[in-house]
Amino acid sequence: MYWSQGQVPGTMEDSAGVSVGAPLVEIRHLKSHLGETVALRGWVRNARTSKTRFVELRDGSGFVQCVVGANDADEASYELAGKLTQECSITLEGEVKAHPKTGEPEILVKKLELIGGSVDFPITPKDHGIEFLMENRTLWLRSKRQWAIIRIRHTIVKAIRDFFDGDGFTLLDAPILTPSSCEGTSNLFETDYFHEGSAFLSQSGQLYQEPGVPAFGKVYCFGPTFRAEKSKTRRHLTEFWMVEPEMAFAGLDDVMVLGERMVKFILERVLAEKQEELKILERDTAPLELALREGFAKMSYTEAVEKLKTLGSDINWGEDFGNDDETILMNAMDRPMWVHRFPKSFKAFYMEYDRENPDLAMGADLLAPEGYGEVIGGGERATSLDYLLEQIQHHGLDQKDYEWYLDVRRYGNVRHAGFGMGLERAVAWICKLPHVRETIPYPRMMGTLRP
C-alpha cells in the first residue's frame, strides 16, 4: 500500500491489520507535521524503561524518539512500552513535537500496539566481531550504520544513472554470461552452457559497449561483474557492480574529463542529500568538499613510480601498483588523482598504445585520496585491426571468440575510449569505510557465500 508523501488521511486499518485513527506518515516527513497527531509504524531500535518510557523507532525512512508518559498514553500502551524488546515491530499514534534542545521531531505517544514480537535479537548494542556480523548479515542490515551506508550507495547509484542519462548516453545492457575473457583467463568463474561448452561470468561489460559506439555514439552499462581472484584484501569482492561508459571520437584526455565530471556529480548529490547518513558514519566531509571544489591531480605512471620511491615503496618501473603502493601514494594526496600512461605489458589486450612511446598504454586510473586507491580504470581502445590481432595472439586468446569484437574495427572504425568505475570502491571512499564488505548488501568474498 502506498500513499503520497507517506501519508493516508482518515481512520482506517493499515496493511498490518492494526486499526489507526490518525494519518499514517513516514518518519522522514515528520518535520512537516509538527503539532499534529499522526500514526507511525516500524521497528524498535532501542527502548529505555523508567517512569517515562523512551522508544527509538525506525521505519526504514529514518529514526525518531517516541516518549511514552503515564499521563499521556492509555494504561495498556504505557504498560506495553515497558515491555518492548529490540527489533519488535509496533504501530503507534501520537503528537509530533519539536525537541526543546535539538528542534528535531519527536513523538508524544498516546496509543501503542505490538505488531510482531522479537525475542533475543542476536545483534545487541554491545560490540560484535566482524565474523559474527557477517554471519548475521541479513540482521546486521538493520543497524544504523548499515542503513546509512546502503542509503548513500542508493544515492550514488541514482546519481550515476542521472549523470549519464542527462549527458546523452544510452544504456546498453551487457550480458552476464560470456563466451570469452575480457581481461585475462586466470580470474574467471566458469560454468557449463548446454552443448556449447563453457561460459563465464562477466569480468566487464566493456567489450559489449564498443559495438554500441557506432550505433549510439555514447553508451554505458551498469551491472554486476565477477572476478575469481583469490584475494582477501579490503578492496576486493568476487561480485561487484561497475558502471562502464564508452564514447565515440574520444581519447585518453576525454576519459579523464568525463570521469572527473561524473565523480563530482556524485559528490555534489551525496553532500546535498545525505548529510544525516554521513553524520551517522562520522564522515569528515572536508576531503569530499575539496574534491568537489578543486581540479583532480594528474601524474604519469613514471612520475608516480618516482614519487612512490621517495615515499618508501620498493616498486620498480614496469611493475603494476599493488594495494600498498596505491595507499602510500594516496595518503600523500589531498584530492583524487589520475595516473596515466602505464606500461603496456600489464594492461589489457584492447588498450591503445602511446604513439610517442609504444611501450606505454593510453590508459588512466583514478585513485581516491585518504589512502584509498583505484576507483576508475580506463583509456583509449586500440583502433588498428592488425594490432588487435597481434595482441590477441600475444595474450594467448582464441581469435574466433573475438571476431564480433573485431568487426567494430572493420566497419566504420573511429577513435573511441571509456572507463569502468567500481561502485563498491567509490562507496567505500565516500563513506570512508575500512573494507568494501560493508558497501554492498550481500558481499561475496572468498569464504563468504551466504545467505
N, C-alpha and C positions, 0 to 999 in steps of 0.2 A: 504494500500500500504506500502511495506517495502523495505528499501534499506540497504545494508551493510554499517556499520559504520554511519548510519543515513544520508546517502548522495546519491543523484542521480545526475549524471552529465548531462549537456546539457540543452537547452531551452525546456520547457515543460509546461503543465498545471498541477498544483498539484491537490490533491484529493479534495480540497476545491473549485475547479473551478477557481482558480486565476492563471494567467499566470506568471511564474517565469523564468528568464533568466539566473540565476546563480545556482550553485549546492545547493540543499536543504540539510541543515545539522541540527543536533540537538545541542542544547546549550552545552551539555556535551562534544562534540567533538571540540569545538571552538579552544582550545589551539593548535590543530594540523593544524589549518587553518590560522594562523597569516599571515597578509599581503595579504590574498586572499579576493575576493569578493564572498559572499555567500548569500543564501536566508534562512530566518528563518520564522517560523510561530508559533503563540502561543497566550497568553492572557496578557493583560496589567495589571500588578500588581499595578503600580503607574505611574503617568505622571506629570511632572513639566513643566509649561509653562513660558518661559521668551524669550529673544531674541534667545537663543538656547534652543531647546526642549530636555528634557531628559525623556526617556521612559524606565521603568524597565519591561522587558519581561520575561515570564516564558513559558516553553513548556512541562512541566512535567519531563524533564530530568535535569533541572537546571534553573538558573536565570542569566540575563545579562543586563547591562545598554546599551541602544541604544541612540546615540547622533544624533539629527536632526538639522543641521545647515542650514541657509538660502542659503549659498553659496555651500553647498554640495548636498542637496536634491533638486528635482524638486519642482516647486512652489506648485503644488497640494499636494504633500506629506508633504511639510513644513506646509501648512495650516491645513491639516488633523491632524498632530501631535499636534497642539494646541487645538484640539477638542476631543481628545481621552478620554474616560471615563474608570473608574475602571472595569476590567474584560471584556471589549470588546475584540474580537479576531481580530488579524491582521496578515498580511504577509508583509515581508519587504526584501529588498536587501541592502547590504552594505559591507564595508571593515572591516575586523577583525583587530583591533588594540590592542596593549597591553597598559593598563592604565599606565600612567607615574609614578604613585606612588606605586600601588599595583602589577603591572605586570599582573593582571588578564585581560582576553579578554573583550573588549567592541566593539560595532558596530558603525561605522560612516555611518549613513543611507543615501542612495541615492534615494531609492524608497520605498513608503509605501502605503499599501492598506488595507481598512477595510473589514473584512470578516463577523463578526456578532456584532451588537451593544449591549450595556449594559446600561440600564437606572436605576439609583437609586439602585445600588447594596447594599443590606442591611448591609453587614459586612464591615463597613468603617474602616479606620486606627485608629479611636478612640477606647478606651477601651469599651468592652461589658461585661455584666454579663454572668455567665456560663449558666443560664437558657435560655437566648436568643441564645447563641451559640449552645446549644444542640437542641433547636427548629429549628435551621437552620444548622443542622449537614451536610447536603449534600453540602452546600455552604462553611461551615467552613473548609471542607477538602481542599479547595483551599489555605488556609493560609500557610505561610512559615513554621510556627511551626508544623502544622499538616502534611504538606508534609514531613518534616524531621522525624517525629515520625513514620509515616507509611512506609517510606523507610527503617528506621532502623528495624522496625518489619519485613519487607520483607527479609532483610539480615539475621535476626535471624532465620526465618523460613527456609531459604535456608541452613544456617549453620547446623541446627538441622538435616535436611534430609541428608546433605552431611556427617555429623558425623556418623550417624547410617548406612547409605548405605555403607560407607567406612570401617565400623568396623564389617562387616559380618552379620548385622541384616537384616531380611526380613520383608518388610512391610506387615502387616496382618490387613486389614481394619476391624474395628469393626462396628457393626450395630448402628444406631441412635435410632431406636425403639427397646425396650427390654421388655421382659415379667415380669421382676423382678428387685428388687433393688440390687445395688452393695454395697452401704454404708448407708443403713437405709431408711425407707419408709417415713420419715417426710418431705423430701425436693425433691419430685418427681413431674414432670409435667405429668399429666395423660391424655390419650385420648382413645376413643373407637377404637377397632380394629376388625371391621366386627363382625362375630358371635363368635369370640374367647374371647371376653371380653375386659379387659383393657390392654393397652400397655403404656409404659412410655418412655419419652425422656431420653437418657442415661446419667447417672452421671459420667460414666467412661467406658473406653473400656478394663479395666484390666482383668476382668473375661474371656473375649473372647480371650485375649492374652495367657492365661495359657494353653489352649488346643493346641496352636501353638508351645509351647515349645518342646514337644516330636516330633513334625513334622519337625521343622526347627532349633531347638537349641536356636536361638536368634531371637526374633521378636519385632516389635514395631507397634503402631498405632499412628496416628496424625490427630485429627479431633475435631469437636465441641462437647462439653459436656454441660450439663444443670443442674442447681441446683435451686430449688424453695425456697431457703432460703429467708425469709423476712428480708433481711439485707440491710442497706443503708450505709455501711462503704466504705471507699475509696479503699478497696481491693476486693470488691465483685461485680461480674456480674452474671446475671442469665444464660447467654450464653457465653461460653468462649472456647478457644482452648487448648487442652492438648496433650502432647506427652507422650507415655507410653511404655517403653521398658520392656521386660521380658527375663530372661536368665536361661537356664538350668544349673544345678550343681553350683549354686551360693547362697550366703548368704548375711547377713547384710553388712559385710565389702565390698563385691563386689559391692553392691548398692552404697555405698559411694564413692568408687573408680571410678565407671562409671559415677556417677553424677558429680563429680569434673572434670573429663576429658571432659565431654560434655560442662559444663559451661565455662571452659577455652577455648575450641574450639570456642564457640560462641563469647566470649570476644575478642579473637585474631582476628576473622573475622571482627567484628564490628569496632575495633580500627584500623584495617588496611584499611578498605574500606569506612568508614562512618565518617571521620573527619569533612567534611563540615557540615553534618547534626548535629553532636554533637556540633559544634561551634554555629550553629543556635539556639540550645537549651541551650546554655551557660553551657553545662555539663562539670564539672570538671572531667577530665578523670583519675586523680591520683588514686582514690579509685578503679577504674576498672583495672588500670595497676597493682596495688598492688595485687588485687585478682588473676590476671593472673600470677603474678610472684611468689607469696607465696602459701604455702600449706594451705588448709582450716582448720579452727579450729574445734575441736570436744569437746563435753561436754555431759555427760549423762543427762537425764531428772532430776534426783535427784540433780545433781550438778547445773543444770540450775535453779531449784527452789530456792536453797540456794543463788545463785548469784542474782536472782531477789529480794529476800528479802533484801539483802544488798543494792539494788538499789531503794528500797522504794515500791516494789509491795506487795500487801497483799495476794498473791497466796499461797495456801496450797498444800502440797503433795497430789496427787491424782486428782487434777483439771487440765483440759486442759488449754493450753495457750490461752489467749484472744489476740485481736489485740494490746491492750495497753501493755500487757506483752512482746509480740514479739518486739514492738517498743522500749520499755525500754531496753530490753536485747541487741538489735542490735544497739542501739545508743552508747552502750559501747564497740562495736567491730569494728575493722578496716578492717575486711575481712569476707567472708561468713563463717558460722559455722553450722556444723551438730549437731543436738540434737538427741540423740538416746536412745532407751530402755524406752519408755513411759509406763505408767500404761496400762495394758490390758483392763481395764474397759471402756475406751472411744475410743478404736481402733476397726477397722472393724472386722467382724467375721472371715475373712480368714487369719488374721495375725498370724504368728507363735509366740509361747510364748518362753520366755527365760528359758532354761533348768536349769540355776542356780537360777532363781527366777521366778516361774510360774506366779507371779502377773504382770510381765513385758512382753511387746510385743517386738518382734525383729524388731522394726521399727525405721526409722530415718527421720527427716525433715531437709532440708537445708534452713537456714534463711539467708537472704541477709542483708548486713550492711547498715549503714546510716539510721537506723530506719525502714528499710523495713523488712518484716517478711518472712513467708514461701513462697518459690518458688517451692520446691520439697518436695514430701512426698512419702515414700515407705518403703520397707523392705522385709523380708523373708515371704513366703507364707506357711501356715500350710501344713504339709505333711501327718499327720495322718488322715485317713478317720474317725475313731471313734471320734477324737477331733473335726473335722469339723461338724459332725452330732450333737454333743453336742452344738457347737456354734450356729448352725442354729436354734436349738430348743431354746437356751437361748435368742437369739435375736428376737424370735417370727416370724421367716421366715418359709415359706412353703417348705418342703424338695423336693416336686415334681418339684418345679421351678428350682432346682439346681442339679438334677440328672446328667445332661450333664456335669456340672462343677465337680461333684464328680467323674466322670469317669476318670478324669486326675489322681486321686489317685488310681484307681482300676487297671489301666493298665500301668505298667512300671513307677511307681511314682519315681521321683527324687527330691532332694532339688532344689528349684528354687526361684528366687527373682526378684524384679523390682521396678519401681517407676513411678510417674507421675509428670510432670512439667507443671504448668500453664503458657502458653505463655504470657498472658497479664501481669501477675505479674513480669515475667522476663523482659518484655519491660519496665514496669514502673520503675523498679530498674535501668536498664542500662541507660535509658533516664533521670532518676531522676525526675519522674512526681509525682504530688501530688495526682493523682486519676487515677484509671485504665480506666475510661471512655474515656480517650484520646488515649488509646493503641490499640483500635480496630476501624475499620471504622464506624461501626454502633452499638454502645454499647446498650446492653439490661440490664436494671435495673428495679427495682420497679418503676412504673410510667413512664417508657420510652419504648414505643412500636411503634416507628416511626423513620424514614419514612418507 
